[in-house]
Amino acid sequence: MRRLAVALAVAALTGLAPWALAAPDFAALQIQPYDPPKPAPAFSLPDLDGRTTTLADLRGKVVMLFFWATW
């Protein structure tokens, strides 16, 4: 059993393992690959005091936006 584990570890590390040769089939696993986040588009909104604030003004800060409507 120990020899099997060592053989599988060596095969995995050298890329000879069967699962290391083929790309994962995400459709069969019913998962989607991760897409890295994209930068937010430039926009401006009025703040509570009526002044216009742009997203570029907040560069380097954590920004949390809440958009809601009542209709």
Stockholm file with secondary structure:
# STOCKHOLM 1.0

chainA/1-71         MRRLAVALAVAALTGLAPWALAAPDFAALQIQPYDPPKPAPAFSLPDLDGRTTTLADLRGKVVMLFFWATW
#=GR chainA/1-71 SS CHHHHHHHHHHHHHTCSHHHHSCCCHHHHTCCCCCCCCCCCCCEEECTTSCEEEGGGGTTSCCCCCCCCCC
#=GC SS_cons        CHHHHHHHHHHHHHTCSHHHHSCCCHHHHTCCCCCCCCCCCCCEEECTTSCEEEGGGGTTSCCCCCCCCCC
//
